[in-house]
Amino acid sequence: MILLAGVGIPGVIIRFGGIHLDPALESLIFGVGIIGAAFLLSWAAEVAQLDVSASFAIAVLALIAVMPEYMVEAVLAWDAGESYRQLAVAQGEVTKEMSLAAANVTGANRLLIGVGWSAVIIIFWLKRRSGFDMRGLLKLELPMLVVATLLTILVAFSKAIPIWLAVVFIGAYIFYLWRSSTQESEEPDLLGAAAMIASFRPLYRRLWVLGLFIFSAGIILIAAEPFVHGLRATGEELGISEFLLIQWLAPLASESPEIIVAVLFALRANPNDGLTTLISSQVNQLTLLVGSIVVVFSISSGQILSFPLDYFEGGFVERLTSPFGLQSSEFLLTAAASTFAILLISTRIIKLWHGIALLGIFVAYMTTLLAFPGLFGGGDGVENVPLRMWSSIIIFGLSVVLVAMNWRRVVYVFRGVPHPDGVED
């Protein structure tokens, strides 16, 4: 724990000491600080469950627990708003800063599915040589993920995040938190440092949790902006796509602690909690995180605005008929991956091939993107829009195959699958 707290200190010294290093090195230092702070936050949030049950407190804890992702996205949306404010006439393509806003949220969600979900499933199988049973579980999480996915598809086709849709996203998040707070709470299964803190007397435990929250939040607030700007500068310096760096390196820093904790659950023969945690995080990000882009963008630009993804078009119909760009195709691909994953586990009987399928799709896409950047006539290298569109079509097609194999998968998503022993979530 001391080590994880210590890795954030160099970033504080660099930020306030006026020290300037190579952009790549600065990004590494600030990124490691965010990883350490994210671990501390996750432990604090877990231990806090012992003392918190009110819905408002649960909402606050949920916000704090996903703070790393939100701070990175806030920096991107703020830069986008500032660049928009400097435009004399809003027409044609969006600014470079605006074109990066979708990178973090789409990368984080596909990373959770392709690496996080698959890791829990595969690692549990390697330990027990069997799948696991989630019947009676995910009655709230999967339907909410369906809602978030449908809204994401709407974002992709509208080529923007309209103000009214941002309100719907945030409203869906609030509804999810409210429904979660009304469910019967269970004693958390704590691991490692979280279990150690939980063993303290109540007063000391609460002071530790409060201290971890304050310290970690401070580190993330200090490190988020230079981390993002360092990634962009590194991309320019090395000739690497800024979008690609922010899409995958930033989420690796913010999501890795959560994925590691989920894997630890799997190693402790509790894959249900591990997978549920990742699904819940994905719901949070595909609702509040997407909606917050519009909020931060509007504040930064100085006026209430919808957030255009690729083009400045006159109206909703015009955007529907306009071609897909980089960010809109990213949202569509993210929705496709989410749709496939939802249908795959809708039976709640999780098998090894489910994890292999999720990991295989993720690896196949990344390999194709990096090894064949000009495939399907995409002339923009790793920002190849046709590749993203064809990948979306293929993954949606695989989803149709799953339904054709067992049409009840669609029903199971919403109605759930009762546990044969009567066990419920």
C-alpha positions as CSV (number, residue, x, y, z in Angstrom):
1,M,0.0,0.0,0.0
2,I,2.9,2.4,0.9
3,L,4.5,1.6,-2.5
4,L,1.3,2.4,-4.4
5,A,0.9,5.6,-2.5
6,G,4.5,6.5,-3.2
7,V,4.3,6.1,-7.0
8,G,2.1,9.1,-7.2
9,I,4.5,11.5,-5.5
10,P,7.0,11.9,-8.4
11,G,4.1,13.3,-10.5
12,V,3.2,15.8,-7.8
13,I,6.9,17.0,-7.7
14,I,7.1,17.3,-11.5
15,R,3.7,19.1,-11.7
16,F,4.4,21.7,-9.1
17,G,8.2,21.8,-9.3
18,G,8.3,23.2,-12.8
19,I,10.3,20.2,-14.0
20,H,10.0,19.4,-17.7
21,L,10.9,15.9,-19.0
22,D,10.5,14.0,-22.3
23,P,6.7,13.7,-23.0
24,A,6.9,9.9,-23.1
25,L,8.7,9.8,-19.7
26,E,6.2,12.3,-18.2
27,S,3.3,10.3,-19.4
28,L,4.8,7.1,-17.9
29,I,5.3,8.8,-14.5
30,F,1.9,10.3,-14.4
31,G,0.3,7.1,-15.7
32,V,1.9,5.0,-13.0
33,G,0.7,7.5,-10.4
34,I,-2.9,7.1,-11.7
35,I,-2.6,3.3,-11.5
36,G,-1.4,3.5,-7.9
37,A,-4.2,5.9,-7.0
38,A,-6.8,3.8,-8.7
39,F,-5.8,0.8,-6.7
40,L,-6.0,2.8,-3.5
41,L,-9.4,4.1,-4.5
42,S,-10.7,0.6,-5.3
43,W,-9.7,-0.7,-1.9
44,A,-11.2,2.3,-0.1
45,A,-14.5,1.9,-2.0
46,E,-14.6,-1.8,-1.1
47,V,-14.0,-1.2,2.6
48,A,-16.5,1.7,2.7
49,Q,-19.3,-0.8,1.9
50,L,-19.0,-2.0,5.5
51,D,-20.2,1.4,6.8
52,V,-22.3,2.8,4.0
53,S,-25.8,1.9,2.9
54,A,-27.7,5.1,2.1
55,S,-28.4,5.6,-1.6
56,F,-26.8,9.0,-1.7
57,A,-23.6,7.7,-0.1
58,I,-23.6,4.8,-2.5
59,A,-23.8,7.3,-5.4
60,V,-20.9,9.2,-4.0
61,L,-18.8,6.1,-3.6
62,A,-19.6,4.9,-7.1
63,L,-18.5,8.3,-8.5
64,I,-15.2,8.2,-6.6
65,A,-14.5,4.6,-7.5
66,V,-14.5,5.4,-11.3
67,M,-12.8,8.7,-10.9
68,P,-9.6,7.9,-13.0
69,E,-11.7,7.3,-16.1
70,Y,-13.8,10.4,-15.6
71,M,-10.9,12.7,-15.0
72,V,-9.1,11.5,-18.2
73,E,-12.4,12.0,-20.1
74,A,-13.0,15.4,-18.5
75,V,-9.6,16.6,-19.7
76,L,-10.4,15.5,-23.2
77,A,-13.8,17.1,-23.2
78,W,-12.5,20.3,-21.6
79,D,-9.8,20.6,-24.3
80,A,-12.5,20.0,-26.9
81,G,-14.6,22.8,-25.5
82,E,-11.7,25.3,-25.5
83,S,-10.9,24.4,-29.1
84,Y,-14.5,24.9,-30.1
85,R,-14.7,28.3,-28.4
86,Q,-11.7,29.5,-30.6
87,L,-13.5,28.6,-33.8
88,A,-14.7,31.6,-35.9
89,V,-17.3,29.5,-37.7
90,A,-18.5,26.0,-36.7
91,Q,-18.5,24.2,-40.0
92,G,-16.9,21.2,-41.7
93,E,-14.9,18.7,-39.6
94,V,-14.6,19.0,-35.9
95,T,-11.4,20.2,-34.3
96,K,-8.5,17.9,-33.5
97,E,-9.2,18.2,-29.8
98,M,-12.9,17.3,-30.3
99,S,-11.9,14.3,-32.4
100,L,-10.2,12.7,-29.4
101,A,-13.2,12.7,-27.0
102,A,-14.5,9.3,-27.9
103,A,-11.1,7.6,-27.6
104,N,-11.0,7.0,-23.8
105,V,-14.6,5.9,-23.3
106,T,-14.7,3.5,-26.3
107,G,-11.2,2.0,-25.5
108,A,-12.1,1.5,-21.8
109,N,-15.3,-0.4,-22.6
110,R,-13.8,-2.7,-25.2
111,L,-10.8,-3.3,-22.9
112,L,-13.2,-4.3,-20.1
113,I,-15.0,-6.8,-22.4
114,G,-12.1,-8.1,-24.4
115,V,-9.5,-8.3,-21.6
116,G,-11.4,-8.0,-18.4
117,W,-14.4,-10.4,-19.0
118,S,-12.3,-12.9,-20.8
119,A,-9.6,-12.9,-18.1
120,V,-12.1,-13.7,-15.4
121,I,-13.6,-16.6,-17.4
122,I,-10.3,-18.1,-18.7
123,I,-8.4,-17.8,-15.4
124,F,-11.2,-19.4,-13.4
125,W,-11.3,-22.2,-15.9
126,L,-7.5,-22.7,-15.6
127,K,-7.9,-22.9,-11.8
128,R,-11.0,-25.1,-11.7
129,R,-11.2,-26.7,-15.2
130,S,-14.8,-25.7,-15.3
131,G,-17.1,-22.8,-16.1
132,F,-19.3,-21.1,-13.6
133,D,-23.0,-20.5,-12.9
134,M,-24.5,-17.0,-12.7
135,R,-28.1,-18.1,-12.8
136,G,-30.2,-15.9,-10.5
137,L,-27.7,-13.0,-10.9
138,L,-27.3,-10.0,-13.2
139,K,-31.0,-9.2,-13.2
140,L,-30.3,-5.5,-13.0
141,E,-26.9,-5.2,-14.6
142,L,-27.5,-6.9,-18.0
143,P,-30.8,-5.1,-18.8
144,M,-29.1,-1.8,-17.9
145,L,-26.2,-2.6,-20.1
146,V,-28.7,-3.3,-22.9
147,V,-30.2,0.2,-22.4
148,A,-26.7,1.8,-22.4
149,T,-25.8,-0.2,-25.5
150,L,-28.9,0.9,-27.4
151,L,-28.2,4.6,-26.4
152,T,-24.6,4.1,-27.7
153,I,-25.9,2.9,-31.1
154,L,-28.1,6.0,-31.2
155,V,-25.0,8.1,-30.6
156,A,-23.2,6.3,-33.4
157,F,-25.9,6.9,-36.0
158,S,-26.7,10.5,-35.0
159,K,-22.9,11.3,-35.2
160,A,-23.3,13.4,-32.1
161,I,-24.2,13.3,-28.4
162,P,-27.3,15.7,-28.3
163,I,-28.1,17.6,-25.1
164,W,-31.3,15.6,-24.7
165,L,-29.5,12.3,-25.1
166,A,-26.9,13.4,-22.5
167,V,-29.8,14.0,-20.1
168,V,-31.0,10.5,-20.8
169,F,-27.6,9.0,-20.3
170,I,-27.2,10.7,-16.9
171,G,-30.8,9.8,-16.0
172,A,-30.1,6.1,-16.8
173,Y,-27.1,6.2,-14.5
174,I,-29.1,7.8,-11.6
175,F,-31.8,5.1,-12.1
176,Y,-29.2,2.4,-12.0
177,L,-27.7,3.7,-8.8
178,W,-31.2,4.0,-7.2
179,R,-32.1,0.5,-8.2
180,S,-28.8,-0.8,-6.9
181,S,-29.3,0.9,-3.6
182,T,-32.7,-0.7,-3.1
183,Q,-31.3,-4.2,-3.5
184,E,-30.3,-6.2,-0.4
185,S,-26.7,-5.5,0.5
186,E,-24.3,-8.3,1.2
187,E,-21.1,-8.5,3.2
188,P,-18.3,-7.6,0.7
189,D,-15.7,-10.3,-0.1
190,L,-12.5,-8.3,0.6
191,L,-9.1,-9.1,-0.6
192,G,-5.5,-8.1,0.4
193,A,-5.1,-4.6,1.6
194,A,-8.9,-4.0,1.7
195,A,-9.3,-7.0,4.0
196,M,-6.4,-5.6,6.2
197,I,-8.1,-2.2,6.5
198,A,-11.5,-3.8,7.2
199,S,-9.9,-5.6,10.2
200,F,-9.3,-2.3,12.0
201,R,-11.6,-0.9,14.7
202,P,-14.5,1.1,13.1
203,L,-13.1,4.6,13.8
204,Y,-9.6,3.8,12.5
205,R,-11.1,2.0,9.5
206,R,-13.2,5.0,8.6
207,L,-10.2,7.3,9.0
208,W,-8.2,5.1,6.7
209,V,-10.9,5.0,4.1
210,L,-11.3,8.8,4.2
211,G,-7.6,9.3,4.0
212,L,-7.2,7.0,1.0
213,F,-10.1,8.7,-0.8
214,I,-8.6,12.2,-0.3
215,F,-5.0,11.2,-1.1
216,S,-6.0,9.2,-4.2
217,A,-8.4,11.8,-5.5
218,G,-5.7,14.5,-5.2
219,I,-3.1,12.4,-7.1
220,I,-5.6,11.7,-9.9
221,L,-6.6,15.4,-10.1
222,I,-3.0,16.4,-10.3
223,A,-1.9,13.7,-12.8
224,A,-4.9,13.5,-15.3
225,E,-4.2,16.6,-17.4
226,P,-0.4,16.2,-17.8
227,F,-0.9,12.5,-18.5
228,V,-3.3,13.2,-21.4
229,H,-1.3,16.0,-22.8
230,G,1.9,13.9,-22.4
231,L,0.3,11.1,-24.5
232,R,-0.7,13.6,-27.2
233,A,2.8,15.1,-27.3
234,T,4.3,11.6,-27.4
235,G,2.1,10.8,-30.4
236,E,3.2,13.9,-32.2
237,E,6.9,13.3,-31.4
238,L,6.9,9.7,-32.4
239,G,4.5,9.9,-35.3
240,I,1.9,7.7,-33.5
241,S,-1.8,8.2,-33.7
242,E,-2.9,10.4,-30.7
243,F,-6.3,8.7,-30.8
244,L,-4.7,5.3,-30.5
245,L,-2.5,6.2,-27.6
246,I,-5.4,7.8,-25.7
247,Q,-7.8,5.0,-26.6
248,W,-5.6,2.2,-25.2
249,L,-2.9,3.5,-22.9
250,A,-5.1,5.8,-20.9
251,P,-7.7,3.1,-20.1
252,L,-4.8,0.7,-19.3
253,A,-3.8,3.1,-16.5
254,S,-7.3,3.6,-15.2
255,E,-8.9,0.2,-15.7
256,S,-6.0,-2.2,-14.9
257,P,-6.6,-2.1,-11.1
258,E,-10.3,-3.0,-11.6
259,I,-9.4,-5.8,-13.9
260,I,-6.7,-7.1,-11.6
261,V,-9.2,-7.1,-8.6
262,A,-11.7,-9.0,-10.8
263,V,-9.1,-11.6,-11.7
264,L,-8.2,-12.0,-8.0
265,F,-11.9,-12.8,-7.4
266,A,-11.6,-15.5,-10.0
267,L,-8.5,-16.9,-8.4
268,R,-10.3,-17.0,-5.1
269,A,-13.1,-19.1,-6.8
270,N,-15.5,-16.1,-6.8
271,P,-15.8,-15.3,-10.5
272,N,-19.4,-14.1,-10.1
273,D,-18.3,-11.1,-8.1
274,G,-15.4,-10.4,-10.5
275,L,-17.6,-10.4,-13.6
276,T,-20.4,-8.5,-12.0
277,T,-18.0,-5.8,-10.9
278,L,-16.7,-5.3,-14.5
279,I,-20.2,-5.3,-15.9
280,S,-21.3,-2.7,-13.4
281,S,-18.3,-0.5,-14.3
282,Q,-19.2,-0.8,-18.0
283,V,-22.8,0.4,-17.2
284,N,-21.4,3.4,-15.3
285,Q,-19.1,4.4,-18.2
286,L,-21.6,3.9,-21.0
287,T,-24.1,6.1,-19.2
288,L,-22.6,8.8,-16.9
289,L,-19.2,9.0,-18.6
290,V,-20.8,9.5,-22.1
291,G,-23.3,12.0,-20.8
292,S,-20.6,13.9,-18.9
293,I,-18.7,14.6,-22.2
294,V,-21.5,17.0,-23.2
295,V,-21.6,18.6,-19.7
296,V,-17.9,19.3,-19.6
297,F,-17.8,20.3,-23.2
298,S,-20.6,22.9,-22.7
299,I,-18.9,24.3,-19.6
300,S,-15.6,24.7,-21.3
301,S,-17.0,26.2,-24.5
302,G,-19.1,28.7,-22.5
303,Q,-22.5,27.7,-23.9
304,I,-24.9,24.8,-23.8
305,L,-24.2,22.6,-26.8
306,S,-24.6,19.1,-28.2
307,F,-21.3,17.4,-28.8
308,P,-20.6,16.7,-32.6
309,L,-18.5,13.6,-33.1
310,D,-17.2,14.0,-36.6
311,Y,-18.9,16.8,-38.5
312,F,-20.9,19.9,-37.9
313,E,-24.2,19.1,-39.5
314,G,-27.4,21.2,-39.4
315,G,-29.8,18.8,-37.8
316,F,-30.6,15.3,-36.6
317,V,-31.8,14.0,-40.0
318,E,-28.7,15.4,-41.7
319,R,-26.4,13.7,-39.2
320,L,-28.3,10.4,-39.7
321,T,-27.6,10.4,-43.4
322,S,-24.0,11.7,-43.2
323,P,-21.2,9.2,-43.5
324,F,-19.6,7.6,-40.4
325,G,-16.4,9.2,-39.2
326,L,-13.7,8.0,-36.7
327,Q,-15.6,8.7,-33.5
328,S,-19.0,7.6,-34.7
329,S,-17.6,4.3,-36.0
330,E,-15.8,3.8,-32.7
331,F,-19.1,4.1,-30.8
332,L,-20.7,1.7,-33.3
333,L,-17.9,-0.8,-32.8
334,T,-18.2,-0.5,-29.0
335,A,-21.9,-1.1,-29.2
336,A,-21.3,-4.2,-31.4
337,A,-18.8,-5.6,-28.9
338,S,-21.2,-4.9,-26.0
339,T,-24.2,-6.6,-27.9
340,F,-22.2,-9.7,-28.6
341,A,-20.9,-9.9,-25.0
342,I,-24.4,-9.5,-23.5
343,L,-25.9,-12.2,-25.7
344,L,-23.0,-14.5,-25.0
345,I,-23.5,-14.5,-21.2
346,S,-27.3,-14.1,-21.2
347,T,-27.8,-17.8,-20.3
348,R,-25.7,-17.1,-17.1
349,I,-23.9,-20.4,-17.7
350,I,-20.4,-19.1,-18.4
351,K,-18.1,-21.5,-20.3
352,L,-14.5,-21.4,-21.4
353,W,-15.3,-20.8,-25.0
354,H,-17.1,-17.6,-24.0
355,G,-13.9,-16.1,-22.7
356,I,-11.9,-17.3,-25.7
357,A,-14.5,-15.8,-28.1
358,L,-14.3,-12.4,-26.3
359,L,-10.5,-12.4,-26.2
360,G,-10.3,-13.7,-29.8
361,I,-12.4,-10.9,-31.2
362,F,-10.4,-8.3,-29.3
363,V,-7.1,-9.7,-30.4
364,A,-8.2,-10.2,-34.0
365,Y,-9.3,-6.6,-34.2
366,M,-6.2,-5.1,-32.7
367,T,-3.9,-7.3,-34.8
368,T,-5.7,-6.3,-38.0
369,L,-5.7,-2.7,-37.0
370,L,-1.9,-2.6,-36.3
371,A,-0.7,-5.1,-39.0
372,F,-3.0,-4.0,-41.8
373,P,-3.9,-0.4,-41.2
374,G,-4.9,0.3,-44.8
375,L,-7.3,-2.7,-45.0
376,F,-10.7,-2.1,-46.7
377,G,-9.4,1.0,-48.4
378,G,-8.9,3.0,-45.2
379,G,-6.2,5.5,-46.0
380,D,-5.8,6.9,-42.5
381,G,-3.7,4.1,-41.0
382,V,-4.8,3.1,-37.5
383,E,-7.6,5.6,-37.8
384,N,-9.1,3.4,-40.6
385,V,-12.9,4.0,-40.5
386,P,-13.9,1.3,-43.0
387,L,-12.1,-1.3,-40.8
388,R,-14.1,-0.2,-37.8
389,M,-17.3,-0.4,-39.8
390,W,-16.7,-3.9,-41.2
391,S,-15.6,-5.1,-37.8
392,S,-18.9,-3.8,-36.4
393,I,-20.9,-5.6,-39.1
394,I,-19.0,-8.8,-38.4
395,I,-19.5,-8.6,-34.6
396,F,-23.2,-7.7,-35.0
397,G,-23.4,-10.7,-37.4
398,L,-21.9,-13.0,-34.7
399,S,-24.6,-11.7,-32.4
400,V,-27.3,-12.7,-34.8
401,V,-25.7,-16.2,-35.0
402,L,-25.9,-16.5,-31.2
403,V,-29.6,-15.7,-31.3
404,A,-30.1,-18.1,-34.2
405,M,-28.5,-20.8,-32.2
406,N,-30.7,-20.1,-29.2
407,W,-33.4,-17.4,-29.5
408,R,-34.1,-17.5,-25.8
409,R,-30.9,-15.6,-25.2
410,V,-32.8,-12.4,-25.9
411,V,-35.5,-13.4,-23.4
412,Y,-32.9,-14.3,-20.8
413,V,-31.2,-10.9,-21.0
414,F,-34.3,-9.2,-19.5
415,R,-36.1,-12.0,-17.6
416,G,-32.9,-13.6,-16.2
417,V,-32.4,-17.3,-15.6
418,P,-33.7,-18.6,-12.2
419,H,-31.1,-20.5,-10.2
420,P,-32.2,-24.2,-9.8
421,D,-31.6,-24.0,-6.1
422,G,-33.6,-20.8,-5.7
423,V,-30.5,-18.6,-5.1
424,E,-31.1,-15.0,-6.1
425,D,-28.9,-11.9,-6.3
